[in-house]
Structure formats: C-alpha cells, structure tokens
Amino acid sequence: MAARAATVSDVDKAFVAKVSQGGMYEVELGKLAEDRGARQDIKDQGNTEAHDHGLVGDKLKSIATGAGLPFPDTLNSEFQGRLDRMKGLSGAAFDSAYVKDMQAIHDADGAAFAKEAKSGTNPDLKAFATETHRIVQRHLGELAAKTD
C-alpha cells in the first residue's frame, strides 16, 4: 500500500484528504437537516446531500484505497466542531445556518474539485473530480434557490 501511495502526487493526496472530510460532513449535515430542518425544502435538500455525497464518498474511497491512500472514517476536529454547532440549532435558525454552511463547504470543495480536475496527476482522481464538480455545482444552484 505504501509503495502505491508513494506514486500519488502530493496534490492528489491533499485533494483526497480535503474532500473526504468535506464529503463526510455534507452527509452528516444532510442527515441532520432531514431531522432538524423547519422547512420541507431544507429537509429535502438534506436528503439529497446525504444521498449524493454518500455515493460520492464511496467512489472516492474506492479510488483512494485502490491507489494506496488512507481514507478517513471519522470527521476531523474542525468538521466535528461545525457539526456540533449545527446540532445546537433548530427551526429557522437551523435552516439559515444550514444553507450558509452548505454553500461555504460546496464553494470550498468545488474549488478543490476544479483544481484536481485541472492539476491532478492520478487519472482516476482527475476523472472523479471532473464528474463530481458538476454535482457540486448543481448543489450550489439548489442551495441558492433556498435563500430566495
């Protein structure tokens, strides 16, 4: 495994580390929105996020482990802290914070996917980034509609 990971560029390793955490967070926050959302469209968006990012995470894990890279199975302290803060909210305050936080994480991950699609060296990760960037862009559009 270490020998395979040694052939993956630092850019690719950083990409996997970053978006694996963001994706897990989006799944967990989506599940929370299904439960805590005050508005039905927030609950529905949470379901979409949990579903889509669960599938994306499974695909990324398969590619990463196939390349010999470690793949986390828990949130790091930054994302766990963000999730814990969201758990303390309810009603309209939750809905507003949910949309804002999901927009922020999609912006950050979207930039990472675009960068990997252009600059990555692992062909499987590059193809994954290109495909997934379109999903992230679609989610951003959906989230923008929630702020109207």
C-alpha positions as CSV (number, residue, x, y, z in Angstrom):
1,M,0.0,0.0,0.0
2,A,2.8,2.5,0.9
3,A,4.5,1.8,-2.4
4,R,1.3,2.6,-4.4
5,A,0.7,5.8,-2.3
6,A,4.3,6.9,-3.0
7,T,3.4,7.2,-6.7
8,V,0.4,9.5,-6.0
9,S,1.3,13.2,-6.1
10,D,1.1,15.5,-3.1
11,V,-1.6,17.4,-5.0
12,D,-3.7,14.2,-5.2
13,K,-3.1,13.3,-1.6
14,A,-4.2,16.8,-0.4
15,F,-7.3,16.6,-2.6
16,V,-8.3,13.3,-1.1
17,A,-7.7,14.5,2.4
18,K,-9.7,17.7,1.9
19,V,-12.7,16.4,0.0
20,S,-13.1,13.2,2.0
21,Q,-13.7,15.4,5.1
22,G,-15.9,17.8,3.3
23,G,-18.0,15.0,1.9
24,M,-18.4,13.2,5.2
25,Y,-19.5,16.5,6.7
26,E,-22.1,17.1,4.0
27,V,-23.5,13.6,4.6
28,E,-23.8,14.1,8.3
29,L,-25.2,17.7,8.0
30,G,-27.6,16.5,5.4
31,K,-28.9,13.8,7.8
32,L,-29.2,16.5,10.5
33,A,-31.2,18.7,8.1
34,E,-33.6,15.9,7.4
35,D,-34.3,15.7,11.1
36,R,-33.9,19.4,12.2
37,G,-35.0,21.4,9.2
38,A,-38.0,23.6,9.8
39,R,-38.9,23.9,6.1
40,Q,-39.7,20.9,3.9
41,D,-37.3,22.1,1.2
42,I,-34.4,22.1,3.7
43,K,-35.3,18.6,4.8
44,D,-35.4,17.5,1.1
45,Q,-32.1,19.2,0.4
46,G,-30.6,17.4,3.4
47,N,-31.8,14.1,1.9
48,T,-30.3,15.0,-1.4
49,E,-27.0,16.0,0.2
50,A,-26.7,12.8,2.3
51,H,-27.6,10.6,-0.6
52,D,-25.4,12.2,-3.3
53,H,-22.3,12.8,-1.0
54,G,-22.6,9.3,0.4
55,L,-22.3,7.9,-3.2
56,V,-19.5,10.3,-4.0
57,G,-17.7,9.4,-0.8
58,D,-17.9,5.7,-1.6
59,K,-16.5,6.2,-5.0
60,L,-13.7,8.4,-3.7
61,K,-12.8,5.8,-1.0
62,S,-12.6,3.1,-3.7
63,I,-10.3,5.2,-5.8
64,A,-8.2,6.3,-2.9
65,T,-7.7,2.9,-1.3
66,G,-7.0,1.5,-4.8
67,A,-4.2,4.0,-5.1
68,G,-2.9,3.0,-1.7
69,L,-4.1,6.1,0.1
70,P,-5.5,6.1,3.6
71,F,-9.2,7.2,3.8
72,P,-10.7,8.6,7.0
73,D,-13.8,7.1,8.5
74,T,-14.5,9.9,11.0
75,L,-14.7,13.7,10.9
76,N,-11.7,15.6,11.9
77,S,-12.0,18.1,14.8
78,E,-12.8,21.1,12.5
79,F,-15.7,19.4,10.9
80,Q,-16.9,17.7,14.1
81,G,-17.0,21.1,15.7
82,R,-19.0,22.6,12.9
83,L,-21.5,19.7,13.1
84,D,-21.7,20.0,16.9
85,R,-22.5,23.8,16.5
86,M,-25.3,22.9,14.0
87,K,-26.7,20.3,16.4
88,G,-27.4,23.2,18.8
89,L,-29.7,25.0,16.4
90,S,-33.3,24.4,15.5
91,G,-36.1,25.9,13.5
92,A,-35.5,28.9,11.2
93,A,-32.1,29.5,12.8
94,F,-31.0,26.0,11.8
95,D,-32.4,26.4,8.2
96,S,-30.5,29.6,7.7
97,A,-27.2,28.3,9.2
98,Y,-27.6,25.1,7.2
99,V,-27.9,26.9,3.8
100,K,-25.0,29.2,4.7
101,D,-22.7,26.4,5.8
102,M,-23.6,24.1,2.9
103,Q,-22.9,27.0,0.5
104,A,-19.5,27.5,2.1
105,I,-18.5,23.9,2.1
106,H,-19.6,23.5,-1.5
107,D,-17.7,26.5,-2.6
108,A,-14.5,25.2,-0.9
109,D,-14.9,21.6,-2.2
110,G,-16.0,22.9,-5.6
111,A,-12.7,24.8,-5.9
112,A,-10.8,21.6,-4.8
113,F,-12.6,19.5,-7.5
114,A,-11.9,22.1,-10.2
115,K,-8.2,22.2,-9.2
116,E,-7.9,18.5,-9.1
117,A,-9.6,18.1,-12.5
118,K,-7.0,20.5,-14.0
119,S,-3.9,19.8,-12.0
120,G,-4.2,16.3,-10.6
121,T,-1.8,13.6,-11.7
122,N,-3.8,10.4,-10.9
123,P,-6.2,9.8,-13.9
124,D,-8.9,8.2,-11.8
125,L,-8.9,11.1,-9.3
126,K,-8.9,13.6,-12.2
127,A,-11.9,11.9,-13.8
128,F,-13.7,11.7,-10.4
129,A,-13.0,15.4,-9.8
130,T,-14.4,16.4,-13.2
131,E,-17.6,14.3,-12.7
132,T,-18.1,15.4,-9.1
133,H,-17.5,19.1,-9.8
134,R,-20.8,19.0,-11.8
135,I,-22.7,17.6,-8.8
136,V,-21.2,20.3,-6.5
137,Q,-22.3,23.0,-9.0
138,R,-25.8,21.6,-9.1
139,H,-26.0,21.6,-5.3
140,L,-24.8,25.2,-5.2
141,G,-27.7,26.1,-7.6
142,E,-30.2,24.3,-5.4
143,L,-28.9,25.9,-2.2
144,A,-29.0,29.4,-3.8
145,A,-32.7,28.8,-4.5
146,K,-33.2,28.2,-0.8
147,T,-32.1,31.8,0.0
148,D,-34.7,33.5,-2.1
